[in-house]
């Protein structure tokens, strides 16, 4: 099985999220478009073609939604599944956003970036990196390993709803989006998971690796 780090940004790094309604819509789209049958349509709630069992295109292991970009850790369940899923996700959300804010033109910087996770060390670090992104709003020094108060950093991350971080802590947040069993066996207990986060954000050696993942 191959794993991919997938990300995209707003064109010119503009915000693609303006409020919590947009956040909820994007998360909803992560679920609804992860289906071979799902239609690209800007209206809610019914946007599926046909009936029957859901046929997922990808497994989403971790995600994080930021103001102007998002990160996903994926594997394919169908040939070409990532490309089809990302097409539906990006087009569907762009239609919604442009209609809501009366704008035209491209919303995204490009199609999307997809990086194959080739090294085990890279794979082990990625879930932490994805979930640490919200610290950019509170303690951006985490990216150089400069966090002095780990407890405050961990507390802040617990307040951020728009990622799979809370679900990996064992707190039911957005459980229908991700498949967590595989990574949970690697990450371990809540105590171990948060301890590893603390090690990353205080390490001038480990944390700067984040820059190579953008």
N, C-alpha and C positions, 0 to 999 in steps of 0.2 A: 504494500500500500504506500502511495506517495502522498506527502503532505505539502501544502502550499500556503505561503503567506500572501494574502491578497489585500491590496489597499487602493484607495482612490481619494482624490482631493477635489475640492471645488475649483472651477476655472479661476486662474489668477489667485489661487488660495483664498477665494471668497468663502464666506460662511454658507454652508448648505443647510444649516439648522438655525432657526430663529427663535423657537420656543419649544415647550414640552410637547405640544401637539405634533410638531414636526418629528421630534424624537420618537414619540409613540408610533407615528406613522412609519418611520423608517424601520423600527423594530418589527412592526406588523408585516412590513414588506419582506423582511428577512425570512419570515415564516411562510407567508402566502406564495412568494415566488419560488420557494424551494420545492417545486412540484412540477413535474414534466407537463402537467395539464394547465398550469396557471396562465391566464391571459394577461397581457400588458394593458391595463386600463386604469385611468386615474380615479375612478369612483369606488367608494366603499359601500357596503361591505362585500358584495358578491362579485368576485373577479375570477371565477374559475370556469373553464370550459368542460362540459360533461359532468358525469357523476362517477362515483366509485372511490376506491382507495387511493390515498395520496401516494405519489411516486416521487420520492425525493431525488434531487439532482446531485446534492452534495451533503456531506456531513460537516456541520459547523461545530468545531471543538471549542473555539473561543472567539469573542468579538469585542470590539469597543467602538462606540460612536462618539466622535468629537464634534466641535462646532464646524470645522471645515474639512474633515476627513474621517475615514473609518478604517479599521483593521479587522481582518478575518483570518482565522486559521482553519483551512478546509482540506478535505479529501473528496475525490469524485466517487459517486456511486453509479454513474451512467457515463458512457463515452461522450466526451465533450460537455460534461455536466457543468463544469465551472464556467465555461464560456457562455452557455445558455443561461445559467443562473445569474451571472453578472449582467448580461444583456437585459434580462427582465428586471433585475433590481435597479440598475442605473436608469433605464428608460422609464420604468414605472414611477420611481421616485421623482425624476426630473419632470415628468408630466404633472404630477401632483404639485410640486413646488412652483413650477412656472404658472400653473393655473391659479394657485392660491395667491401668489404675489404679483400677478399680472405682468410677468416678464416673458421674454422670448430669448431664444438662443441657447447655446450650450451651457449646461450647469457644471459638468465635470471637466477636469483638466485633460482627460483623455479617456480611452476605453477602460482601462484599469491596469494596475501593475500586479503581476503574478510571479512570485519567486518560489522555485522548488526548494524545499528544505533538504539539503544534501548531507549535512553533517549532524551527528547526534547532539553535539554541544549546542548547535543552533536550535535544534528542535526542543531541547530541554529549557532553553532560555526564552523562547518565543512566547509561551503563555504568560510569563511574568511581564515581558515587555509590553504585550498587548494590554494587559490590565493596569500597567503603570502609567499609561498615557495621560489619564486625567490629572496626575500630579503636576503636569505642565501648568495647570491653572493655579496651583497652590504652592508648590515647591519645585520650580523648574530646575533647581540645582541638583535634583535627583539624577539628571542625565550625566552629570560628571561625578556622581558618587558623593555629593556634598551635603546630604541631609544630616542634620545634627539631632533632630528630635524624631526618632523613628515612630514613637507612639502617636504623635500628631499626624504623621504621614499615613499610618495605617488607619487611624480614625477617619481621616478625610476620605480615603478610598472606600471606606464602608458607607459613606454618604452618597457615593456616586452610583446611580441606578443603571446607567445606560451602557453597561458592559456585562460580561458573564462572571465578573469577579465575585459578586455576592453569592452566586450559585455555587461557585467552587469553595466558598467559605461555609457552605451548608445552609445558607439563608435563601429561602425560596424567593426569587426575584423575577426572572424571565426564563423559567426552566424549559419551556417548550422550544426554545430556539436552538439550544446546544445539546450535543451528545457528550456527556461528561465522564462516562465510566472509564474510558481509556486513559485520559489525562489524569483523572482523579487517582488512579492507581500509581501514577508517577509522582504527582504533586504531594500526595499523602494527606495527613491530617491537617486541620485548620492551623494548629500550632506550628507545624513544620512549614506549611505554605507561607504563613505570615513571617516566620523566622527567615525564610529564604528571601522574601521581599526586602526585609530589613537589611540583609547582607548585601543585596544588590545596590540599594539606594545609598548605602554608606561606603561603597567600595569605589575608589578612583580608578581601579583596574577593570572591574566588571561593567559598571554602568555605562561608560563611554561606548561600549559595543553597540548600544542602541542606535547610534548615528548611522551605522552600516546597514540597519534594517529598514530605513526610511525609503 
